[in-house]
Amino acid sequence: MTTQSEVRRMTKLETQVQAPRRAPHKKAYQVRLGSWWWALPALVLMVVVIYVTTIAGGFFAFTNWSGLGAFDFVGLANFVKIFQTPELIGSLWNTLLLAFGFLIFTNVLGLLFALALNRTLKSRYVLRTLIFMPVVVSPIAVSYIWKFIFDYNGPLNQALAGVGLPKQNWLADPGLAIWCVLVVMVWQNIGFVMVIYLAGLATVPEEMEEAAALDGASTFYRFRYVVLPMIQPSVAIATTLTLIQGLRVFDQVVALTGGGPAGATQTLALEVYQQAFTYQQFGFGAALALVLSLLILLFSIAQQYATRDRSAKEA
């Protein structure tokens, strides 16, 4: 038979065994509670600044509000007006041209610089810094510097005249102005994209490239079948960010051309600003902003689908 002392000893052992099980559960709960309260201010700020304002803008897109006073609901009239106005359709095409031109040229040049400055060049750290420096400068400041360069009597035309070529009205010519805006956008952001690709190239083992070279693969085939599949996440990130930035281009257009000449560089983001704050048509400007947001969302989803990695496609 079991004595009382044995019963007490067994009870004490059970208590010692069960005690460590309760402590981690209580500690984990305290950590979770503390993390939640620390994150709460940031969550509230994000909800107010981003989601509440977005919902409010979407609401006013269906009204004729001028920014002050009362307003009436007009349904889809603002959206119908957008697609029936030739100037706004032109702004849409300008936005798409700048966005996809920016996407292509920035990523191609950024990737080429990343490949050139990845491993072997001794001065690569200095060159990386020099290429990245324009990224940290304000887009407005960069645009005004380039506006001076593109001036009719500026350095670019002086250089052309020095070699016997005619001067150009770079920012006053409707056929040249939008390409000038694109040049400024690409020039300032090559360094940003280069850094993204350098981070991806750092994950590619040198042994794999050396093994491919020993097997007789050329430089192009090593890049196509060894390097590019391994930097697929970097490609997805860089192309997504440049596409979004290109679709909402604003600073460069305002500083260089103000949307001119004759609307040749007018973009949707600039139209949103002018309609809402210059012409006091806040409801119509909100409708334009909603269209622009939907464009960014749709193109971003399509781009993410196109650049997802091979394992995701097979899954």
Secondary structure, 3 states (H helix, E strand, C coil): CCCHHHHHHHHHHHHHHHHHHHHHHHHHHHHHHHHHHHHHHHHHHHHHHHHHHHHHHHHHCCECCCCCCCCCECCCHHHHHHHHCHHHHHHHHHHHHHHHHHHHHHHHHHHHHHHHCCCCCCCHHHHHHHHHHHHHCCHHHHHHHHHHHHCCCCHHHHHHHHCCCCCCCCCCCHHHHHHHHHHHHHHHHHHHHHHHHHHHHCCCCHHHHHHHHHCCCCHHHHHHHHHHHHCHHHHHHHHHHHHHHHHCCCHHHHHHCCCCCCCCCCCHHHHHHHHHHHCCCHHHHHHHHHHHHHHHHHHHHHHHHHHCCHHHHHC
